[in-house]
Amino acid sequence: MTQQQSTVNWDEYISERGKMWEPSAIRGLFPLEKIPGMVSLLAGKPNAETFPFSAIKVDLKPIIPGDAVETLTIESDALSEGLQYGATAGLPSLNKWLENLQEVRHKRARDGSWGLSLGSGSQDLINKAFYSLVNEDDSILLETPVYSGTIGLLKRHKVNLMEVPVDTQGLDPEKLEDILANWKSKFPGKRFPKILYTIPTGSNPTGATAPLERRERVLALVRKYKLILLEDDAYHYLSFDPEHIVPSYFELEGRDGGEVGRVIRFDSFSKILSSGMRLGFVTGPKPILEIIDLHTANTNLQPSSTTQAMVLVLLNKWGLDGFLAHTRRVAAFYKDKRDMFEKVAHKYLDGLATWVTPEAGMFLFLDLHLTTDGTPGDSSELISATAVQKGVLAVPGVGFLPNGGRSSFVRVSFSLATEEDAELAFQRLRECILEARGEKA
Ligand SMILES: Cc1ncc(COP(=O)(O)O)c(C=O)c1O
């Protein structure tokens, strides 16, 4: 692991609104409470003696069915910490645990150039990162099709959503370079972009995973054009071949001796521990994390201490190896689901739809062949009306286009489906497609 310092001038990237946050009058003093001998009379922390909980006990599912159920208990100091207001960036011990995970997983030495903050799901942190970076009239590069949740949060900013097409291997560096190199002639009057957002593993919605060579080329462009790359890797641990994980952008920027500090990485516990706990974490350069933390301190104060305490007791029990073993079991579960789902999709949709087999994540992105003359169709009405009437719910491709338009695609998720569900759903989708083509079901 080499140690490199960032040369990024964050003043050029932090938004006007991001620069306006001021330290919270109370939270700004929290660190001083840790000074030995300090008597803290900081207002606001309720007295934990009044809380009605004496312990939190968590039963773990046995790894091997039939084995004994293990109970983890959160009590005494850990309980007080888990029921109380706490550090803005997350419980310090959990924060440390996760920094160690990032160091090992992404091979980035803890050289002080990067840090980590927890948030209420990665969505919370992605939202805050955009808020910290985006001014009115900015242009933002979004791989397209893209996660509708990101489109949703960006819609309230008055910005230009610039679509960078993806193909079966994710973000296409050639198209990205074409946009950047010819910016002035292609988009006259539009501000040159500062941010590129991508979902490199098991993308939502396309399912695509960008291979190493692509990521290296994208990173080179990020450096050349002085962009900040937002790496939303919510499906990183849902890679179906855990022995051959493609290195993350966060890892890549630290390993070739080139400039560091242009990648902000988002991880989520939602797909591997629980989505209801609402915990995710952002890893990246300290100057941007400080702004995100100020945003948190001044708005929702912190992520839940209680769910953090539950995760911490679990991770301490598991250790790094146990955690990674768990993620491999989760990935294997979804791989089986994908295989089953795809088998049924082939049975009903061969000749009527095409798709790329996802190597990670939980989605098939089906390109529906809605016409018989080869012209591109539009799935919007078909999926939001006809399919619903026939009893199948899915997301039409238009939902993943930042600026709207026509799309022949539909996103279907295999995370919850049983084989019986898949049979019914694909049979019904088949009927919809045949009707659209004017063919008999
Ligand atoms: C690509 C992507 N990013 C972020 C999120 C938000 O996840 P979280 O539950 O961590 O907020 C999702 C959720 O589905 C997602 O698909």
The ligand as a Gaussian input file, in Angstrom:
#p B3LYP/6-31G(d) Opt

LIG

0 1
 C      -27.789000       2.046000      -6.697000
 C      -28.374000       2.347000      -5.361000
 N      -27.819000       3.287000      -4.603000
 C      -28.301000       3.596000      -3.391000
 C      -29.406000       2.955000      -2.893000
 C      -29.911000       3.359000      -1.537000
 O      -29.595000       2.389000      -0.587000
 P      -29.685000       2.618000       0.982000
 O      -30.715000       1.695000       1.474000
 O      -28.300000       2.319000       1.505000
 O      -30.041000       4.047000       1.229000
 C      -30.036000       1.961000      -3.651000
 C      -31.223000       1.278000      -3.134000
 O      -31.861000       0.496000      -3.762000
 C      -29.491000       1.650000      -4.918000
 O      -30.038000       0.715000      -5.706000

